[in-house]
Structures are given as C-alpha cells and as structure tokens.
Amino acid sequence: MTQERTFDPLQPQLLEGEVLRVEEMARLCCVTTEWLQARIEQEVVHAVHRDGAYYLSSATVIRVQQVAKIEQTYDADPQLAALVADLVEEVQHLRQQLKR
C-alpha cells in the first residue's frame, strides 16, 4: 500500500536522492548557514564534505527542521534535540511496520 502525496505549492518539492549545499538547505529550513554548519560539526546532522563544502541529502530536510523546532520550542541542547529527532524517526518507522 503506497501513500499518495498531495501537491502543496507552498512546500518545496524535492526529489529523493537530491543533494543540497549547506546554503540551500539552510534557506529551505529557515535556519542560518552558521547554525546548520555548527550542527554538522556537532554530528547532529549528517553531511558529506567534498571540494571544501558540505552537502546534505534532501532526506535530511525533515531532520533539520525537527532539530531546529525542538531546540527552539524547548530551549534544548543540540545533542538532546538530535536524540528526540532520532526517537521520533524510530517511532514513525515502527508504526509503518505495524501497518504492514
């Protein structure tokens, strides 16, 4: 059973597997480039370093948005926000398995 996605003109449409530079990801997630680079260096967000720049997968958009929201809402440390984001992802994965 596949989940049908609806088109929302206000939400950016990304292709699975697309790679974004830090500046593009920061703009897309409404965070500063400095904030995002700090989270990459703290290993809260995974990125690939190539040719002197960081690149992130389009799948990382949701994680960056979750971490930023958790940090802002609860005044959380980046590592704690990452842990909460990991738990949310795991719960979603387990729920999908239950539906199958």
C-alpha positions in Angstrom: 0.0 0.0 0.0 1.6 3.3 -1.1 0.9 6.6 0.5 -0.3 9.2 -2.1 1.3 12.6 -1.7 -0.6 15.7 -2.5 1.0 18.7 -4.1 1.3 21.7 -1.9 2.6 24.8 -3.8 3.8 26.3 -0.6 6.1 23.4 0.2 9.3 22.8 -1.8 9.2 19.6 -3.8 12.5 17.7 -3.5 13.5 14.6 -5.5 14.6 11.6 -3.4 18.4 11.4 -3.5 18.8 15.1 -4.4 21.9 16.7 -2.8 21.8 20.3 -1.4 24.6 22.6 -0.4 24.5 24.0 3.2 23.3 27.4 2.0 20.4 25.8 0.1 19.4 23.6 3.0 19.6 26.5 5.5 17.4 28.6 3.3 14.9 25.8 2.8 14.7 25.0 6.5 14.7 28.7 7.6 17.9 28.5 9.7 21.2 30.3 9.3 24.1 28.8 7.5 26.1 29.1 10.7 23.5 27.2 12.7 23.5 24.4 10.2 27.3 24.2 9.9 27.5 24.0 13.7 25.0 21.1 13.8 27.0 19.3 11.1 30.3 19.8 13.1 28.5 18.5 16.3 27.3 15.5 14.2 23.7 16.3 14.9 23.1 16.4 11.1 24.9 14.2 8.7 26.6 15.8 5.7 29.3 14.9 3.2 32.3 17.2 2.9 33.5 17.5 -0.7 35.5 20.1 -2.5 35.6 22.4 0.5 31.8 22.4 1.0 29.2 20.4 2.9 26.5 18.6 1.0 23.3 17.2 2.6 20.7 14.8 1.1 17.2 16.1 0.5 16.0 13.5 3.0 17.8 15.5 5.7 15.3 18.4 5.4 12.9 16.9 7.8 15.6 16.1 10.4 17.0 19.7 10.2 13.5 21.1 10.6 12.8 18.8 13.6 16.0 19.6 15.3 15.5 23.4 14.8 12.0 23.2 16.1 12.9 21.1 19.2 15.8 23.4 20.1 13.6 26.5 19.7 10.5 25.1 21.4 12.2 23.5 24.4 15.4 25.6 24.5 17.1 22.2 24.1 20.8 21.4 23.6 21.5 20.3 20.0 22.5 16.8 21.2 19.2 16.4 23.1 17.3 17.7 20.1 19.1 15.1 17.9 18.1 12.3 20.3 14.5 13.4 20.3 14.5 13.5 16.5 16.0 10.0 16.4 13.3 8.7 18.6 10.6 10.4 16.5 12.0 8.8 13.4 12.2 5.4 15.1 8.5 5.6 16.3 7.4 6.5 12.7 9.4 3.6 11.3 7.8 1.2 13.8 4.3 2.5 13.1 4.9 1.9 9.4 6.0 -1.7 10.1 2.8 -2.3 12.2 0.7 -1.1 9.3 2.2 -3.7 7.0 
